[in-house]
Amino acid sequence: MSPNGPGQRKRGVLFDVDGTLVDSCYLHTLAWWQAFREAGLDVPMASIHRSVGMGGRELLDRLLPADRDKSHDASIMSSHGAVFATFWPSLRPLDGARDLLAQCYESGFAVALASSARQRDLEVLRATLRADSYIHAATSASDAKAGKPAPDILEAALAAVGLQAADVVYVGDAVWDVYAAGRLGISTIGLTCGGTSAAELLAAGAVEIYENPRELLANLRDSAIGRLAGSPR
């Protein structure tokens, strides 16, 4: 087994992607808004943004009436995917994202992406990051029966790197990330670069807050990641 493989690493850092490593939350908001409009539904953008980070089915359940005809849900999700794909060329990494992944990898952590994105979107997001050499594993919506705030995607990421919940820290930008990690007892570092406030993330249970990947990187030693590195196993 490679010394750089996840099986040789006793601690790990899991990362959300949209809004955490890639500046895409508002593009998802616009894509969902357009998909709703195409279905004849008028959903405010502010409500959509507050739901970005959930799985697609979970987002629809939160934003649309419970007594709706759910036979249209698949079409709405497909429309969102098609519109979001038109934004792929505009995707950009958030400041410090690649450097943060590199530093976690070089510090001996297993590094995994735990995203609610569709598999094809995740492939594009990874290409945007240009950091595959620092990533041991990545999970997408296809790896989970339920999306965030259910913990399925994080459970899949843990399995992919062979670690337990107590061995990792999660980094995310949405309250749904914090809720999902909390169900497994995983500490979450919140980043506000996805548009969710520090107060909301802390209220959801985040252990600490940074503005973006660059600020977390600058404070890595004193962060929950640094404390995990120094804790007895």
ChimeraX attribute file (.defattr): number of C-alpha atoms within 10 A of each C-alpha:
attribute: neighborCount
match mode: 1-to-1
recipient: residues
	/A:1	7
	/A:2	7
	/A:3	9
	/A:4	15
	/A:5	16
	/A:6	24
	/A:7	15
	/A:8	15
	/A:9	18
	/A:10	17
	/A:11	25
	/A:12	29
	/A:13	22
	/A:14	28
	/A:15	25
	/A:16	24
	/A:17	28
	/A:18	27
	/A:19	26
	/A:20	26
	/A:21	31
	/A:22	23
	/A:23	21
	/A:24	24
	/A:25	23
	/A:26	17
	/A:27	21
	/A:28	23
	/A:29	22
	/A:30	18
	/A:31	23
	/A:32	27
	/A:33	23
	/A:34	21
	/A:35	24
	/A:36	22
	/A:37	13
	/A:38	14
	/A:39	14
	/A:40	9
	/A:41	12
	/A:42	12
	/A:43	16
	/A:44	12
	/A:45	15
	/A:46	10
	/A:47	13
	/A:48	20
	/A:49	21
	/A:50	17
	/A:51	21
	/A:52	26
	/A:53	28
	/A:54	24
	/A:55	25
	/A:56	25
	/A:57	15
	/A:58	17
	/A:59	20
	/A:60	20
	/A:61	15
	/A:62	14
	/A:63	13
	/A:64	14
	/A:65	10
	/A:66	10
	/A:67	7
	/A:68	10
	/A:69	8
	/A:70	15
	/A:71	8
	/A:72	10
	/A:73	18
	/A:74	12
	/A:75	15
	/A:76	21
	/A:77	18
	/A:78	13
	/A:79	19
	/A:80	22
	/A:81	19
	/A:82	13
	/A:83	18
	/A:84	20
	/A:85	17
	/A:86	11
	/A:87	14
	/A:88	15
	/A:89	9
	/A:90	11
	/A:91	16
	/A:92	14
	/A:93	22
	/A:94	21
	/A:95	16
	/A:96	17
	/A:97	21
	/A:98	20
	/A:99	16
	/A:100	21
	/A:101	26
	/A:102	18
	/A:103	14
	/A:104	20
	/A:105	22
	/A:106	12
	/A:107	12
	/A:108	18
	/A:109	29
	/A:110	30
	/A:111	26
	/A:112	26
	/A:113	24
	/A:114	29
	/A:115	28
	/A:116	30
	/A:117	23
	/A:118	16
	/A:119	16
	/A:120	12
	/A:121	17
	/A:122	21
	/A:123	14
	/A:124	15
	/A:125	22
	/A:126	19
	/A:127	13
	/A:128	18
	/A:129	20
	/A:130	13
	/A:131	15
	/A:132	14
	/A:133	9
	/A:134	21
	/A:135	20
	/A:136	20
	/A:137	20
	/A:138	25
	/A:139	25
	/A:140	23
	/A:141	20
	/A:142	13
	/A:143	20
	/A:144	18
	/A:145	11
	/A:146	18
	/A:147	26
	/A:148	28
	/A:149	23
	/A:150	22
	/A:151	21
	/A:152	23
	/A:153	28
	/A:154	32
	/A:155	20
	/A:156	18
	/A:157	24
	/A:158	23
	/A:159	13
	/A:160	17
	/A:161	23
	/A:162	17
	/A:163	19
	/A:164	15
	/A:165	19
	/A:166	14
	/A:167	21
	/A:168	25
	/A:169	22
	/A:170	27
	/A:171	29
	/A:172	30
	/A:173	34
	/A:174	33
	/A:175	27
	/A:176	23
	/A:177	30
	/A:178	28
	/A:179	21
	/A:180	23
	/A:181	29
	/A:182	20
	/A:183	13
	/A:184	16
	/A:185	13
	/A:186	21
	/A:187	23
	/A:188	32
	/A:189	25
	/A:190	32
	/A:191	27
	/A:192	21
	/A:193	24
	/A:194	25
	/A:195	17
	/A:196	17
	/A:197	18
	/A:198	19
	/A:199	12
	/A:200	14
	/A:201	26
	/A:202	17
	/A:203	12
	/A:204	18
	/A:205	18
	/A:206	28
	/A:207	15
	/A:208	16
	/A:209	22
	/A:210	18
	/A:211	17
	/A:212	21
	/A:213	26
	/A:214	17
	/A:215	15
	/A:216	24
	/A:217	20
	/A:218	12
	/A:219	14
	/A:220	17
	/A:221	14
	/A:222	12
	/A:223	18
	/A:224	21
	/A:225	25
	/A:226	15
	/A:227	13
	/A:228	21
	/A:229	19
	/A:230	10
	/A:231	9
	/A:232	6
	/A:233	9
